[in-house]
Amino acid sequence: QGTQVKDVVIKPDAPSSLLLDKHADYIAAYGSKKDDYEYTLSEYLRMSGIYWGLTVMDLMGQLPRMNRQEITDFIKACQHECGGISASIGHDPHLLYTLSAVQILCLYDSVSVIDVDKVVDPFHTLFGVAGLSLLGDEQIKPVNPVLCMPEDVLQRIGLQPDLLT
């Protein structure tokens, strides 16, 4: 109903194709300026941000441009005695950042840099963090990626979501 308001006018000489190299350059450089205001303010979501950046770099075939050693050292430094992993050094551990860290380590095939036995504790398994099943531990039950709950629990309560429709 009514006419939509255009908030941006794209000029005729604007690029008409996706400039992957420019995107990759921006993402690769993002974490290098540790004193930037934006970098400092995003500390509370650092682990998830690293995951998002690495995933898109991998999709663009640019993952080798990222500093694997620095990233895995950072993840190791964020793991707490309880096994959980925090968003950044000095923050509290959280399921979301533990998931992001595990996903990052799976991208690099480097899960061994963290104490896996501590990550796979009853608390994390109870809440069915989907990413923990990426660790390949046969003791972890299959997890529904939408509801982040073990499949056998969903079957017992009679909840079977249709994922493809």
Secondary structure as UniProt FT lines:
FT   TURN            12..13
FT   HELIX           20..30
FT   TURN            31..32
FT   TURN            34..35
FT   HELIX           37..41
FT   HELIX           43..45
FT   HELIX           46..59
FT   TURN            60..61
FT   HELIX           63..65
FT   HELIX           68..78
FT   TURN            81..82
FT   STRAND          85..86
FT   TURN            89..90
FT   HELIX           95..107
FT   TURN            108..109
FT   HELIX           111..113
FT   HELIX           116..119
FT   HELIX           122..126
FT   TURN            127..128
FT   HELIX           130..135
FT   TURN            138..139
FT   STRAND          143..144
FT   TURN            145..148
FT   STRAND          149..150
FT   HELIX           151..156
FT   TURN            157..158
FT   TURN            163..164
//
